[in-house]
């Protein structure tokens, strides 16, 4: 079909029929989709009465439903067993057993998985399970489809681990004798091999010797190579079950014979089993039996049997270290050279020409050689142990260099994964591989970078601490190109589409304060983190950069640089034009509360965070509300009393002024959470304020006592000279009246100030302490709250202070009125006495 090019469509008569043909072809493609839709009759047959219970519906669908419905019931079997195990075993399981005799592949596979799930969930006891499910598993074990048979076999092998010994012996092991005979089918004999490998760990050695080993020998000599291969791979499990002595006398001879088998897969299985059983052979068996076989494998691998090459390269590390004690120096060198040869297999030689023995390679050979070199990279740490880390530079460094520069990504990827193990083994000589670290950091494949970054902090710490021990400057000199390589790696990850690698890289870069100097971090990495927060579009990457930036800030001890970064965070994030940046500011503040002290957060970020209560974007205010409990937890009383007042004021403004329903819901929920919080108390500061308060009260009491003493002395003098003062009282009366009037005016001004109209609505939006104030504000929200909060003279107080203040103001005003009244009445009495004295004198 020709492609449709809509950008240059030509509707002339010559081209119109071509487009029509294309459209007709598209309709032909769509026809099968239309035909696949269900007809009303089919829908009617698939419809089930909704009033049926789960058990009844399952029985109905298994009895008269279609295959897809029956498969659905079988898949739902674990759920039915959890809900009603008794009824499911009585009614549903027999129906499933009947259906499986004629079921298709899909239902068989589903049943095998469901039976295994029921076993793993322990919906019934193991006795009930073996009684109800085991026979169904055994019946379907020899299904004609190999995939179905393997599925049931996996279920059976899992069941064997949980079954008691007697059940395994009677239900599985005894019938196994007949199924392992040569007259049985190939599939039956393969199943018998795997079952014998599983039951070997269930019984004692004498039972295995009497009932299992004869069958094992028979199957190792089976006429089919598939059976011999399968039985050879089970010999490891059987050897672990029968112990060292029987392994030496029974298993080892069979392995030697199978290692010389005509089938390559049989020889491969024998080789891998020998390697896995090295720890069960003594030194004589290793030197006289195993070592000659291994040498033979290595010699044939390049000549006549390349099929074993990949497996040999994979097991070479375990093999060399397992036979290390019996190697002569010549054999040691031979195996090392063999490993070196495998490490460069398929690559060009140093002169730039292909090896003469290697002809034009096919694609299959190239894949095989890549797998071999990848396995050599996997075994590189084991080969370091084989040659001793002290001899690394002399014996293996050239191979290490080649593997790190291999043209294929899987090889370099494997080297990046094992790099940390290599660094640990080299210990104080780790500085010798710093160039390869830089090379892998700058690798063109992000997969290689991702593999290396996993243990990058540990690698850098090893290089910094063990490469040079002469101080921080020497540490930096041991990795001269590290900083450019790290910045290049981050930039490449940032420009790629693999944001998870970028996130992982930024998280691991948090280790740099322990590796390089603070100035280098400040000039090469810190500002880069801020740029990522401001410009990157991936949220996990931004959060990773924010957290790493906070760690850099924490380890930076230069106040100027610290203040500059803090100012940029507040201005470019907290006060940024984009609401996205303001959200990231709140994320950064959360990291700061996690990494820094409470006083640091309160000093620099508490008030900028509270300013976001006025943010025009609802999402910012909502995120702030979620953060408020953590913000409050940073406060200490009485040191941060003023910040607590600001926090309470912001919450009340949100309660009274918030118009977004979702934000208001979060605010109310946050208020309840804040109610339950207890603010930490700064005991030292509290003690200081208490001492200061006690000192002030002592001074006030001393002054009052001194004043009373002076007043009493003055009153005695006044009593003696009262007759003298009468004559001059007329001249001082006017001055005394003026003084009393001014005191009366002041007392009246206090009373009017206490009842100022501004606070006439204060009961409508009560001003109480932190916890009670939040809750009361939820219920008292309204226009009155808006009016009272709009007044700038309104101030909040800490717990119990507002009530006391109100009480003090009212009592002080009452005292002022009472004192004024008493003074006025006293003045009137003195004036009346003076008038009576004057009248007497005039009469006389």
C-alpha positions as a printed Julia matrix, in Angstrom:
844×3 Matrix{Float64}:
   0.0     0.0     0.0
   1.34    3.42   -0.91
   1.79    5.88    1.93
  -0.69    8.74    2.21
   1.1    12.09    1.83
  -1.52   14.61    2.94
   0.91   17.5     2.78
   1.09   17.31   -1.01
  -2.23   15.81   -2.07
  -3.11   16.11   -5.73
  -6.82   15.7    -6.5
  -6.4    15.56  -10.24
  -8.13   12.75  -12.11
  -4.88   10.86  -12.56
  -4.19   10.64   -8.83
  -7.7    10.52   -7.41
  -8.18    6.82   -8.07
  -4.94    6.05   -6.29
  -6.22    7.69   -3.1
  -9.52    5.82   -3.41
  -7.64    2.52   -3.64
  -5.71    3.41   -0.5
  -8.91    4.19    1.37
 -10.44    0.9     0.23
  -7.43   -0.96    1.54
  -7.84    0.8     4.9
 -11.5    -0.32    5.07
 -10.43   -3.9     4.35
  -8.03   -3.71    7.29
 -10.83   -2.52    9.58
 -13.32   -5.24    8.61
 -12.0    -7.96   10.94
 -12.36   -5.53   13.83
 -16.02   -5.02   13.03
 -16.61   -8.74   12.66
 -15.03   -9.4    16.07
 -17.84   -7.51   17.82
 -20.36   -9.66   19.7
 -23.8   -10.19   18.25
 -26.91   -9.77   20.43
 -27.27  -13.57   20.57
 -23.68  -13.96   21.81
 -24.18  -11.22   24.38
 -27.32  -13.0    25.58
 -25.41  -16.25   26.02
 -22.69  -14.44   28.0
 -25.17  -12.74   30.34
 -25.48  -14.18   33.88
 -28.13  -13.55   36.52
 -26.85  -10.85   38.87
 -28.66  -12.31   41.88
 -26.48  -15.44   41.91
 -23.85  -15.7    44.63
 -20.17  -15.97   43.74
 -20.13  -19.74   44.27
 -23.34  -20.29   42.25
 -22.11  -18.08   39.45
 -18.81  -19.97   39.31
 -20.59  -23.35   39.15
 -22.94  -22.07   36.45
 -20.16  -20.67   34.28
 -18.09  -23.84   34.58
 -21.11  -25.97   33.68
 -22.7   -24.07   30.8
 -20.54  -21.05   30.09
 -18.01  -20.48   27.35
 -14.28  -21.17   27.63
 -13.41  -17.57   28.37
 -15.9   -17.53   31.25
 -14.55  -20.79   32.63
 -11.01  -19.43   32.45
 -12.18  -16.36   34.38
 -13.6   -18.6    37.13
 -10.35  -20.58   37.35
  -8.35  -17.34   37.59
 -10.65  -16.21   40.41
 -10.19  -19.43   42.37
  -7.78  -17.91   44.99
 -10.38  -15.22   45.76
 -13.12  -17.8    46.22
 -10.83  -19.81   48.5
 -10.24  -16.77   50.67
 -13.93  -15.89   50.88
 -15.55  -19.33   51.31
 -13.03  -22.19   51.27
 -15.46  -24.93   52.33
 -18.04  -24.26   49.6
 -15.33  -23.71   47.01
 -13.77  -27.1    47.74
 -17.17  -28.81   47.79
 -18.79  -27.29   44.7
 -16.32  -25.34   42.53
 -13.15  -27.49   42.62
 -14.88  -30.7    41.34
 -16.25  -28.72   38.39
 -12.76  -27.37   37.62
 -11.42  -30.92   37.72
 -14.01  -32.01   35.16
 -13.43  -29.05   32.86
  -9.62  -29.46   32.83
  -9.91  -32.81   31.03
 -11.06  -31.03   27.88
  -9.75  -27.52   28.59
  -7.51  -25.61   26.23
  -3.99  -24.39   26.83
  -5.04  -21.03   28.28
  -7.26  -22.54   30.96
  -4.61  -25.13   31.84
  -1.94  -22.47   32.34
  -4.36  -20.36   34.38
  -5.24  -23.33   36.58
  -1.57  -24.12   37.27
  -0.98  -20.53   38.39
  -4.16  -20.43   40.52
  -3.3   -23.69   42.28
   0.15  -22.35   43.11
  -1.36  -19.1    44.41
  -3.73  -21.01   46.71
  -0.71  -22.88   48.11
   1.32  -19.71   48.65
  -1.57  -17.86   50.34
  -2.16  -20.82   52.69
  -5.92  -20.53   52.28
  -6.26  -24.11   53.58
  -4.07  -26.46   55.56
  -1.42  -28.46   53.72
  -3.3   -31.68   54.52
  -6.48  -30.33   52.91
  -4.5   -29.0    49.97
  -2.81  -32.34   49.3
  -6.17  -34.12   49.57
  -8.02  -31.73   47.22
  -5.46  -30.3    44.79
  -2.53  -32.74   44.54
  -4.36  -35.36   42.43
  -5.48  -32.73   39.93
  -1.87  -31.52   39.59
  -0.55  -35.07   39.04
  -3.26  -35.83   36.45
  -2.31  -32.85   34.29
   1.43  -33.25   34.75
   1.9   -35.19   31.51
  -0.09  -32.89   29.26
   0.73  -33.19   25.58
   1.63  -29.5    25.41
   5.16  -28.96   26.75
   4.34  -25.48   28.09
   1.35  -26.75   30.04
   3.34  -29.7    31.39
   6.13  -27.4    32.59
   3.61  -25.11   34.28
   2.07  -27.98   36.23
   5.57  -29.27   37.04
   6.57  -25.93   38.56
   3.44  -26.05   40.7
   4.21  -29.61   41.79
   7.82  -28.78   42.7
   6.59  -25.95   44.92
   4.04  -28.28   46.52
   6.72  -30.9    47.27
   8.57  -28.43   49.5
   5.47  -27.96   51.66
   4.17  -31.54   51.74
   5.05  -33.92   54.6
   7.52  -36.73   53.85
   5.0   -39.55   53.96
   2.72  -37.84   51.48
   5.63  -37.23   49.1
   6.75  -40.82   49.43
   3.37  -42.43   48.76
   1.87  -39.97   46.29
   4.95  -38.91   44.31
   8.06  -41.02   44.88
   6.47  -44.48   44.58
   4.71  -43.77   41.24
   7.97  -42.22   40.0
   9.56  -45.66   39.54
   7.18  -46.61   36.76
   7.2   -43.17   35.1
  11.01  -43.13   34.84
  11.15  -46.32   32.81
  12.41  -46.25   29.25
   9.02  -47.37   27.99
   7.46  -44.1    29.16
   7.24  -41.0    26.99
  10.07  -38.5    26.7
   8.04  -35.87   28.57
   7.34  -38.33   31.4
  11.04  -39.15   31.81
  12.0   -35.45   31.79
   9.43  -34.78   34.5
  10.82  -37.69   36.53
  14.34  -36.2    36.37
  13.23  -32.87   37.82
  11.08  -34.51   40.51
  14.01  -36.66   41.69
  16.19  -33.58   42.0
  13.52  -32.01   44.19
  12.76  -34.94   46.47
  16.48  -35.54   47.17
  16.4   -32.9    49.91
  13.25  -34.34   51.55
  14.63  -37.71   52.67
  17.59  -39.21   54.47
  20.64  -40.42   52.55
  19.87  -44.13   52.94
  16.37  -43.71   51.47
  17.77  -41.79   48.51
  20.46  -44.43   48.01
  17.92  -47.25   48.01
  15.01  -45.7    46.1
  16.34  -42.77   44.06
  19.92  -43.51   42.97
  19.01  -46.55   40.84
  16.61  -44.39   38.87
  19.26  -41.66   38.59
  21.78  -44.05   37.05
  19.18  -45.3    34.62
  18.23  -41.84   33.46
  21.9   -40.76   33.14
  22.23  -43.53   30.53
  18.97  -42.78   28.73
  18.97  -43.04   24.95
  17.7   -39.48   24.54
  20.24  -36.68   25.06
  17.52  -34.38   26.46
  16.96  -36.82   29.32
  20.69  -37.22   29.99
  21.12  -33.43   30.0
  18.18  -32.92   32.35
  19.33  -35.64   34.75
  22.89  -34.27   34.71
  21.68  -30.87   35.87
  19.79  -32.51   38.76
  22.91  -34.32   40.0
  23.93  -31.22   41.98
  20.73  -31.34   44.08
  21.07  -35.11   44.54
  24.71  -34.74   45.63
  23.75  -32.16   48.26
  21.15  -34.61   49.57
  23.31  -37.75   49.82
  26.49  -36.2    51.24
  30.19  -36.26   50.36
  30.88  -40.01   50.48
  28.08  -41.09   48.15
  28.84  -38.16   45.88
  32.4   -39.37   45.46
  31.43  -42.97   44.77
  28.21  -42.51   42.78
  27.8   -39.0    41.39
  31.38  -38.21   40.35
  31.77  -41.27   38.08
  28.5   -40.43   36.36
  29.68  -36.84   35.82
  32.99  -38.03   34.33
  31.14  -40.25   31.9
  28.66  -37.54   30.97
  31.54  -35.06   30.42
  32.69  -37.32   27.57
  29.19  -37.67   26.09
  28.67  -37.27   22.38
  26.05  -34.6    22.9
  27.41  -31.06   23.37
  24.53  -30.04   25.67
  25.26  -33.08   27.88
  28.96  -32.15   28.11
  28.03  -28.56   28.94
  25.67  -29.68   31.72
  28.36  -31.99   33.12
  30.95  -29.18   33.13
  28.66  -26.73   34.93
  27.67  -29.37   37.51
  31.34  -30.17   38.18
  32.08  -26.48   38.8
  29.12  -26.12   41.17
  30.19  -29.2    43.15
  33.85  -28.26   43.58
  33.37  -27.63   47.3
  32.21  -31.25   47.79
  35.34  -32.8    46.27
  38.56  -33.31   48.19
  42.0   -32.3    46.94
  42.68  -35.7    45.35
  39.42  -35.65   43.39
  40.09  -32.12   42.21
  43.66  -32.8    41.07
  43.16  -36.3    39.62
  39.65  -36.1    38.2
  38.28  -32.57   37.91
  41.4   -30.72   36.74
  42.09  -33.0    33.74
  38.47  -32.63   32.66
  38.66  -28.84   32.93
  41.89  -28.71   30.94
  40.26  -30.84   28.27
  37.29  -28.47   28.13
  39.56  -25.45   27.75
  41.57  -27.04   24.95
  38.51  -28.14   22.99
  36.65  -24.89   23.41
  38.66  -23.01   20.76
  39.04  -25.94   18.38
  36.13  -28.28   18.12
  33.56  -27.28   20.72
  32.77  -23.57   20.71
  29.38  -24.31   22.25
  31.02  -24.57   25.66
  32.95  -21.31   25.28
  30.27  -19.02   26.73
  29.66  -21.27   29.74
  33.38  -21.7    30.31
  33.95  -17.93   30.35
  31.05  -17.49   32.8
  32.33  -20.09   35.3
  36.04  -19.38   34.88
  36.34  -17.19   37.97
  34.71  -19.77   40.24
  36.74  -22.52   38.59
  40.12  -20.79   39.02
  39.52  -19.96   42.67
  38.05  -23.41   43.39
  41.15  -25.15   42.01
  43.61  -22.53   43.27
  45.18  -24.77   45.91
  46.14  -27.55   43.5
  47.52  -25.4    40.64
  51.19  -25.55   39.86
  52.8   -22.21   38.85
  52.7   -23.35   35.23
  49.01  -24.26   35.43
  48.31  -20.99   37.21
  49.91  -19.06   34.38
  48.12  -21.15   31.73
  44.68  -20.41   33.15
  45.54  -16.72   33.47
  46.59  -16.6    29.83
  43.43  -18.43   28.87
  41.39  -15.74   30.64
  43.3   -12.98   28.85
  42.62  -14.66   25.53
  38.91  -14.86   26.25
  38.85  -11.19   27.32
  39.9   -10.01   23.85
  38.14  -12.68   21.82
  36.8   -11.27   18.58
  38.66   -7.95   18.82
  41.36   -6.66   16.48
  44.94   -7.13   17.51
  47.24   -4.24   18.36
  48.62   -4.14   14.79
  45.14   -3.37   13.5
  44.63   -6.68   11.64
  42.36   -9.56   12.47
  43.78  -12.75   13.93
  44.76  -15.11   11.14
  42.92  -17.99   12.78
  39.65  -16.05   12.85
  37.85  -15.98    9.55
  35.07  -13.68    8.54
  32.76  -13.86   11.52
  29.09  -14.45   11.21
  26.58  -12.46   13.21
  26.01  -15.44   15.5
  29.71  -15.72   16.21
  29.94  -12.02   16.99
  27.11  -12.34   19.53
  28.88  -15.32   21.08
  32.18  -13.44   21.36
  30.44  -10.44   22.91
  28.9   -12.77   25.52
  32.33  -14.25   26.24
  33.93  -10.83   26.83
  30.93   -9.8    28.95
  31.43  -12.9    31.11
  35.12  -12.04   31.43
  34.13   -8.6    32.7
  31.77  -10.28   35.16
  34.61  -12.51   36.45
  37.22   -9.75   36.66
  37.0    -9.3    40.48
  37.44  -13.07   40.91
  40.51  -12.99   38.69
  42.02  -10.21   40.84
  41.71  -12.56   43.81
  43.26  -15.32   41.67
  46.39  -13.3    40.81
  46.51  -11.38   44.16
  45.68   -7.63   44.21
  49.37   -6.8    44.64
  50.04   -8.17   41.14
  47.1    -6.36   39.55
  49.06   -3.7    37.7
  51.51   -6.22   36.28
  49.12   -9.05   35.38
  45.63   -7.63   34.79
  45.74   -3.88   34.25
  46.03   -4.23   30.46
  42.94   -6.49   30.4
  41.11   -4.04   32.68
  41.92   -1.23   30.25
  40.67   -3.26   27.27
  37.42   -4.24   28.94
  36.69   -0.62   30.01
  37.31    0.51   26.41
  35.52   -2.41   24.76
  33.53   -1.35   21.67
  30.4    -3.16   22.88
  28.1    -1.57   25.45
  27.23   -4.81   27.35
  30.92   -5.36   28.13
  31.49   -1.81   29.39
  28.18   -1.97   31.29
  29.37   -5.09   33.14
  32.68   -3.44   33.94
  30.85   -0.41   35.33
  28.79   -2.68   37.59
  31.88   -4.52   38.9
  34.01   -1.36   39.23
  33.23   -0.96   42.92
  34.26   -4.56   43.67
  37.52   -3.97   41.83
  38.16   -0.78   43.81
  37.56   -2.58   47.12
  39.96   -5.37   46.21
  42.72   -2.98   45.14
  42.47   -1.1    48.44
  45.45    1.27   48.68
  46.3     0.74   44.99
  42.9     2.0    43.87
  44.48    5.15   42.43
  45.79    3.0    39.54
  42.32    2.78   37.98
  41.27    6.44   38.27
  41.7     6.96   34.52
  39.23    4.16   33.78
  36.77    5.76   36.21
  36.97    8.99   34.24
  36.58    7.04   31.0
  33.4     5.31   32.17
  31.99    8.58   33.51
  32.39   10.04   30.03
  31.06    6.93   28.24
  28.75    7.63   25.33
  26.19    5.12   26.62
  23.96    6.27   29.46
  23.45    2.63   30.45
  27.13    2.45   31.35
  26.89    5.7    33.3
  23.8     4.48   35.15
  25.59    1.25   36.15
  28.63    3.15   37.4
  26.69    5.75   39.36
  25.08    3.09   41.57
  28.22    2.88   43.74
  29.83    6.19   42.77
  29.95    7.62   46.35
  31.72    4.52   47.65
  34.17    4.51   44.72
  35.05    8.18   45.16
  35.46    7.75   48.9
  37.85    4.85   48.37
  39.88    6.87   45.9
  39.93    9.95   48.11
  40.87    8.16   51.31
  43.21    5.45   50.08
  44.76    6.92   46.94
  46.69    9.59   48.86
  46.86   10.19   52.61
  48.41   13.63   52.67
  45.35   15.81   53.07
  42.51   17.02   50.91
  44.66   18.65   48.26
  46.49   15.35   47.66
  43.15   13.6    47.36
  42.2    15.9    44.53
  45.49   15.35   42.75
  44.89   11.59   42.74
  41.89   12.1    40.42
  42.96   15.05   38.26
  40.15   14.87   35.68
  37.36   13.97   38.07
  35.51   17.29   38.2
  35.29   17.8    34.41
  34.17   14.17   34.05
  31.44   14.62   36.67
  30.12   17.82   35.07
  30.18   16.22   31.62
  28.28   13.18   32.87
  25.59   15.36   34.43
  25.18   17.47   31.3
  24.86   14.39   29.1
  22.26   12.92   31.43
  20.38   16.24   31.46
  20.17   16.41   27.66
  18.95   12.83   27.33
  15.41   11.53   27.74
  16.43    9.16   30.56
  15.41   11.35   33.47
  15.75    8.49   35.98
  19.47    8.3    35.25
  19.7    12.07   35.71
  17.81   11.88   39.02
  20.04    9.05   40.24
  23.15   10.99   39.25
  22.08   14.11   41.15
  21.28   12.04   44.24
  24.72   10.43   44.19
  26.45   13.8    43.69
  25.43   14.63   47.26
  28.6    12.79   48.34
  30.91   15.42   46.79
  31.41   17.49   50.01
  33.35   14.5    51.36
  35.47   14.28   48.2
  36.33   17.75   46.93
  36.67   21.21   48.44
  33.82   23.57   49.27
  34.97   26.18   46.75
  35.0    23.66   43.91
  31.5    22.57   44.79
  30.36   26.18   44.98
  31.74   27.21   41.59
  31.19   23.95   39.64
  28.14   22.22   41.09
  26.06   24.35   43.47
  24.89   26.92   40.94
  24.27   24.11   38.47
  21.84   22.55   40.94
  19.99   25.84   41.25
  19.78   26.08   37.47
  18.3    22.59   37.27
  15.66   23.51   39.84
  14.73   26.6    37.85
  14.8    25.18   34.31
  14.25   21.41   34.36
  10.74   20.15   33.67
  10.91   16.79   35.49
   9.73   16.95   39.1
  11.87   14.07   40.52
  14.95   15.61   38.92
  14.15   19.02   40.43
  13.65   17.5    43.88
  16.91   15.57   43.63
  18.74   18.76   42.65
  17.09   20.67   45.52
  18.14   18.12   48.11
  21.7    17.94   46.81
  21.87   21.75   46.82
  20.79   21.79   50.46
  23.54   19.31   51.31
  26.1    21.5    49.52
  24.81   24.5    51.47
  25.06   22.62   54.75
  28.74   21.81   54.27
  29.6    25.3    53.02
  31.18   27.26   55.9
  31.73   30.56   54.11
  29.05   32.98   55.27
  29.18   35.13   52.15
  28.55   32.18   49.87
  25.85   30.87   52.17
  24.01   34.17   52.27
  24.23   34.51   48.51
  22.67   31.08   47.95
  19.97   31.7    50.56
  19.13   35.03   48.94
  18.87   33.4    45.51
  16.63   30.67   46.85
  14.28   33.22   48.37
  14.27   35.63   45.43
  14.34   33.25   42.46
  12.25   30.44   43.95
  10.19   31.8    46.84
   9.43   35.07   45.08
   9.72   33.74   41.52
   7.23   34.68   38.83
   6.4    31.05   38.03
   4.2    29.25   40.52
   6.2    26.1    39.69
   9.3    27.74   41.16
   7.4    28.71   44.28
   6.3    25.12   44.72
   9.92   24.01   44.41
  10.8    26.58   47.07
   8.51   24.76   49.48
  10.17   21.45   48.55
  13.56   23.01   49.22
  12.38   24.33   52.58
  11.25   20.82   53.49
  14.76   19.52   52.75
  16.23   22.38   54.79
  14.09   21.43   57.78
  15.37   17.87   57.38
  19.07   18.69   57.02
  19.57   21.9    59.03
  18.88   22.97   62.58
  15.53   24.44   63.59
  17.09   27.78   64.41
  18.65   28.0    60.93
  15.29   27.5    59.27
  13.56   29.97   61.55
  16.25   32.57   60.95
  16.26   32.5    57.14
  13.2    30.73   55.77
  10.34   30.9    58.28
   8.94   34.27   57.24
   9.51   33.76   53.45
   7.48   30.57   53.73
   4.63   32.33   55.53
   4.55   35.0    52.82
   3.22   32.35   50.44
  -0.11   32.42   52.29
  -0.88   35.4    50.03
   0.14   33.51   46.86
  -2.38   33.99   44.04
  -2.16   30.31   42.98
  -4.27   27.88   44.99
  -1.85   24.97   44.52
   0.92   26.93   46.23
  -1.3    27.79   49.21
  -2.45   24.18   49.41
   1.11   22.85   49.46
   1.98   25.43   52.11
  -0.88   24.17   54.29
   0.47   20.62   54.08
   3.87   21.97   55.17
   2.64   24.07   58.12
   2.87   21.28   60.76
   6.53   20.79   59.93
   7.02   24.55   59.98
   5.47   24.8    63.44
   7.67   21.96   64.71
  10.75   24.16   64.17
   9.6    26.71   66.75
  10.8    26.93   70.34
   9.1    28.85   73.11
   9.84   31.51   74.28
  12.64   32.18   71.78
  10.35   32.08   68.72
   7.28   33.61   70.32
   7.04   36.32   67.68
   7.24   33.73   64.88
   4.46   31.72   66.51
   2.31   34.84   66.53
   3.0    35.35   62.82
   2.1    31.72   62.13
  -1.19   32.04   64.01
  -2.03   35.26   62.2
  -1.39   33.65   58.8
  -3.57   30.68   59.65
  -6.41   32.94   60.77
  -6.14   34.98   57.62
  -6.35   31.78   55.59
  -9.41   30.69   57.53
 -11.17   34.01   57.1
 -10.06   35.05   53.62
  -9.54   31.8    51.68
 -12.04   31.45   48.82
 -10.87   28.2    47.21
 -12.89   25.29   48.61
 -10.13   22.71   48.3
  -7.59   24.93   49.99
 -10.04   25.8    52.76
 -10.67   22.1    53.41
  -6.93   21.51   53.76
  -6.63   24.56   56.01
  -9.28   23.25   58.4
  -7.65   19.83   58.44
  -4.26   21.42   59.11
  -5.72   23.48   61.96
  -6.88   20.31   63.7
  -3.43   18.8    63.26
  -1.78   21.94   64.63
  -4.12   21.8    67.61
  -2.69   18.44   68.61
   0.93   19.56   68.28
   3.02   20.59   71.24
   5.64   23.28   70.77
   9.07   22.46   72.16
  10.24   24.62   75.02
  13.68   26.16   75.23
  14.34   25.47   78.91
  17.5    27.55   79.09
  15.92   30.63   77.55
  12.82   30.16   79.66
  14.93   30.1    82.83
  16.71   33.29   81.8
  13.42   35.1    81.22
  12.1    33.79   84.51
  15.12   35.13   86.36
  14.76   38.49   84.63
  11.07   38.61   85.54
  11.8    37.76   89.17
  14.48   40.47   89.27
  12.08   43.06   87.93
   9.35   42.06   90.39
  11.85   42.29   93.31
  12.85   45.82   92.26
   9.19   46.86   92.01
   8.43   45.51   95.49
  11.43   47.36   96.96
  10.32   50.59   95.34
   6.76   50.16   96.61
   8.0    49.48  100.14
  10.2    52.61  100.04
   7.3    54.67   98.74
   5.0    53.48  101.53
   7.63   54.36  104.12
   8.01   57.86  102.71
   4.22   58.31  102.55
   3.78   57.29  106.21
   6.51   59.73  107.28
   4.94   62.47  105.2
   1.49   61.8   106.71
   2.84   62.24  110.27
   4.46   65.52  109.32
   1.23   66.59  107.64
  -0.78   65.88  110.8
   1.48   68.11  112.86
   1.36   70.99  110.41
  -2.32   70.79  109.45
  -3.18   73.91  111.42
  -0.46   75.81  109.64
  -1.63   74.7   106.24
  -5.23   75.82  106.81
  -4.38   79.46  106.54
  -2.7    78.97  103.2
  -5.17   76.55  101.76
  -7.18   79.13   99.88
  -4.24   80.0    97.66
  -3.48   76.35   96.74
  -7.06   75.26   96.19
  -7.2    76.21   92.53
  -3.91   74.41   91.77
  -5.12   71.25   93.59
  -8.35   71.29   91.65
  -6.49   71.47   88.35
  -4.27   68.52   89.33
  -7.28   66.39   90.34
  -9.06   67.27   87.12
  -6.08   66.15   85.02
  -5.93   62.81   86.91
  -9.65   62.36   86.36
  -9.28   63.02   82.65
  -6.47   60.45   82.41
  -8.54   57.82   84.19
 -11.46   58.5    81.85
  -9.19   58.2    78.82
  -8.03   54.75   80.04
 -11.61   53.62   80.41
 -12.61   54.83   76.95
  -9.49   53.21   75.47
 -10.43   49.91   77.06
 -13.85   50.12   75.38
 -12.67   51.43   72.01
 -15.12   50.79   69.12
 -12.33   49.01   67.17
 -12.67   46.02   69.45
 -16.44   45.92   69.64
 -16.37   42.8    67.39
 -13.58   40.97   69.19
 -15.97   38.43   70.69
 -17.11   37.47   67.21
 -13.58   36.37   66.24
 -11.96   35.59   69.61
  -8.26   36.05   70.13
  -7.09   33.01   72.03
  -3.87   31.08   72.33
  -2.27   28.83   69.71
  -4.25   25.59   69.88
  -7.6    26.93   71.12
  -7.3    29.93   68.85
  -7.08   27.7    65.72
 -10.2    25.76   66.64
 -12.23   28.79   67.62
 -11.3    30.47   64.39
 -12.75   27.55   62.41
 -16.18   28.05   63.98
 -16.04   31.85   64.24
 -15.16   32.57   60.65
 -17.18   35.35   59.01
 -17.33   39.01   58.12
 -16.62   40.04   61.69
 -13.32   38.15   61.46
 -12.5    39.99   58.29
 -13.1    43.33   59.93
 -11.16   42.58   63.07
  -8.19   41.12   61.15
  -8.04   44.08   58.81
  -7.1    46.28   61.76
  -3.33   46.45   62.07
  -3.54   47.14   65.81
  -4.84   43.58   66.38
  -2.1    41.35   67.84
  -2.15   37.7    68.87
  -0.78   36.41   72.15
   0.57   33.12   73.43
  -1.39   30.67   75.56
  -3.23   32.31   78.42
  -1.87   35.79   77.76
  -4.92   37.31   76.04
  -7.29   36.48   78.86
  -4.92   37.89   81.45
  -4.36   40.99   79.4
  -8.09   41.62   79.1
  -8.54   41.03   82.79
  -5.71   43.39   83.66
  -7.0    46.13   81.4
 -10.53   45.97   82.81
  -9.36   45.79   86.45
  -6.91   48.64   85.96
  -9.63   50.82   84.46
 -11.91   50.02   87.4
  -9.14   50.91   89.85
  -8.59   54.17   88.06
 -12.27   55.09   88.3
 -12.42   54.15   91.99
  -9.31   56.1    92.88
 -10.59   59.12   91.0
 -13.94   58.98   92.83
 -12.25   58.65   96.2
  -9.99   61.61   95.49
 -12.94   63.75   94.36
 -14.92   62.91   97.5
 -11.88   63.66   99.65
 -11.48   67.06   98.03
 -15.12   67.92   98.71
 -14.84   67.01  102.42
 -11.66   69.05  102.89
 -13.26   72.02  101.18
 -16.33   71.82  103.46
 -14.13   71.73  106.6
 -12.18   74.75  105.41
 -15.41   76.68  104.74
 -16.7    75.93  108.26
 -13.46   77.21  109.87
 -13.65   80.42  107.87
 -17.27   80.98  108.92
 -16.38   80.56  112.59
 -13.58   83.08  112.29
 -15.79   85.6   110.6
 -18.49   85.15  113.28
 -16.0    85.59  116.01
